[in-house]
Amino acid sequence: MRNKFDNKGENKIPRRYYAKSKKTYAKDQSFEQDQVGEEKERYLISIELMSLKTLKDYDIFGWRGEFYFKVDGPKVFKARWPNKGTIKLQRNQEFTSKADMSLWSQFKTVRVDKPAVENIKVILRERDHLKKDHTVCEYEYEIMLPSKTEYVVLQDEKEKTKAKLRIQATRTRY
């Protein structure tokens, strides 16, 4: 006679799998609505890189330019993209991606009655190994909430290096 716990036996005990649930609520979460007169809206503000192109050699030896972006938002919201390394481009080379590269994003909650404006500075820099990093171009964007999607070009004075950016400030429920 075979034991029912034997692997070769026909009578096996069926196994039941139980999935443990995880805590999915946030700290201090509430589903209560705000008081009348204090209705608020929430926005997602994002700046994304569409493409980057250079017509100039930035390196001393003429190999390639090593670029990165710095974004200074309000108060302590600062970002560097890519956060490690650089985008390496030779003369007449273009950097594009199928996925949108988010340079900076932020959630902002504002009252319905009050207009809101965000000032965000975008800086394109070129890394030099022997001296201080060179600022290719910089521009400060004023984003009104809400606003339509804008496609802007960030370029240097001689128009040798251009970055196409998408700026969005859309209303969200989250």
Protein Blocks (a to p, Z undefined) as FASTA:
>chain_A
ZZfkbfkbmbdcddddddddddfbdehiafbdcdehiaccddddddddfbdcdfbdfbfn
opaccdddddddehjlccdddfedcddddehiacddfbdcdfbdcdddddfklccddddd
dddddddfkbccddfbdcdddddddddddddddddfkopaccdddddddddfZZ
